[in-house]
Amino acid sequence: MAYVFELPDLGEGLPDATIVKWLVNEGDTVKTDQPIAEMETAKAVVEVPSPVDGTVLKLHGKAGDVIITHAPLVTFGEAGKKAAAPAPAPAPSMHAQVAANAEKASATSGGGEVFYLPDLGEGLPDATIVKWLVKEGDTVKTDQPIAEMETAKAVVEVPSPHDGVIAKLHGKAGDVIITHAPLVTFAGKGGAAKAEEKSEPEAKGGDAGTVVGAVQVGNTIVAESSDAVVRALAKKLGVNLASVKGSGAGGKITQADVKGAAGKSTASVAASASTMPSASVSTDNPLAFRASPAVRKLANELGVDLANCETSGPKGTITRDDVKAASSGKPAARTAAPATVQPAASGGRLQPVSVTVHPEAVRGVRRAMAQAMTHSHQTVVPVTLMEDANISRWKKGEDSLARYVRALCAAAKVEPALNCWFDGENMERLVHPAVHVGIAVDTPDGLYVPVVKDAHNKSMADLRGDVEILRKKIAEKAIKPTDLSGATITLSNYGSIAGRYGTPIVSPPQVAILGCGRFRNELKMTERGIENQRMLPLSLSFDHRACTGGEGARFLAAVIADLEKPE
């Protein structure tokens, strides 16, 4: 009976992968774990192993084809026998993963033990090195922090898995390390020399600047081949390998060759940019020179370029005499080369500057924000209600943020359906008895949403105190994952910056978010006549899969009722 092998999740939560090349042919007999294909994901080129012993009956696709995750990849013939699936195991703790990876590395590193970046407990595919807390040659103890790593949600310290000497740090501050890729190499029994033996293939290849890591394929860790890495690097740097001369053994192209070709290409582009003609100043442009239409007409008749005229008129204006003087001296013919802007040092205008701007990698908190917004856009069915609250009766100096949180807690009592989590796949919802308010905080690094826990049981002073503590943690990059998780509803106070109404984005599994806009004064008819009233714009977005329009409207009405109280 034939067995269809489906493309597994390559460990990054990506929806598909591209076939780089097949490593087997139809009719081949393969063994379990034998590489059968090189697949390129958004992050790396990895080898996909065979899950069974058997004969390849059909290859589903050709090089360059995109295969959707869990779509058929290979059909094995009757000789195929599916390997027993490993029993599911509970998720290991961070320290357990550290120990497991260290043990695995010890067996393969020839003495230099490689410590692989563990899953930092959030199921994220990678983390960014903020800074190293040790340096090569240092002696470290078990659980001693060796690096600060920034995940999508927080900066965490990574502890050493054992006592040892640091032989190699795999990366520098700002580098993104894929989960389960090498982070640190410890000197083994042979000391640092052993660790160097580990990197010998890289040395032979003439380059050690790129980490050739291990990538998880399903439940298997497979190593990237050097050829695959060279191709991936060339693609990343935009280098055509056909134009690169290899310096490796037998003319093999190395990573250094690719980087060198990329550098030459950049230099060529820069040189090309430097030889570009300077920006010319058009005499016909009335803003380029201070000259009247009559003066311009005279200059045109005499064939004088206004750029070559001295200025003797008020505020640098070119006069008829200036044009005539230029005509009688060394007039510049209209057909001459365009006048260039002179350097400031010569007394002319500012010298043109060519600026090259490179794309900036989106990392850390900003990257997490992008991923979260994408997930929200793909899963939530949003609707937004907008209304004003009249807050004219607030006492002077009222703490607006604390009032917003208090209003959310009051509304959650009236309409609990919006203080809720919703699972659209399993059609389940969880109405929370407690109110944990996530508060959107804008920072230069991106969006943080720390959570004020049990807000329904706290005074306004306590709420303000909690918010200030969380903001301080964010500023000091000391925020913990626990400070950012568990929100049951979110508040966005964008009005403290600008904006009247908005369409706040719901963050699943939450179902609602309240946006508070900028205050405004408005004339209102009251019992005492027309009075100036202070109005607060509100925008309530909620997932219409989980809440009805009536529930949303009742919740917003309850928020307004609490906000309009004098205190």
Secondary structure, DSSP 8 states (H G I E B T S, - for coil): --EEEE----SS--SEEEEEEESS-TT-EE-TT-EEEEEE-SS-EEEEE-SEEEEEEEE---TT-EEETTSEEEEE-TT-EE-----------HHHHHHHHHHHHHHHTTTSEEEE----SS--SEEEEEEESS-TT-EE-TT-EEEEEE-SS-EEEEE-SSSEEEEEE---TT-EEETTSEEEEE-BTTBHHHHHHHTHHHHHTT--SS---EEEETTEEEE--HHHHHHHHHHHHT--GGG----SGGG---HHHHHHHHHHHHHHHHHHHHTS---B--TT-TTTS-B-HHHHHHHHHHT--GGG----SGGG-B-HHHHHHHHHSS---TTS---B---GGGTSS--------------HHHHHHHHHHHHHHHH--EEEEEEEEE-TT--TT--HHHHHHHHHHHHHHH-GGGSEEEETTTTEEEE-SS--EEE-EEETTEEE--EETTGGGS-HHHHHHHHHHHHHHHHTT---GGGGS--SEEEE-GGGTS-S-------TTB-EEEEE---EEEEEEETTEEEEEEEEEEEEEEETTTS-HHHHHHHHHHHHHHHTS--
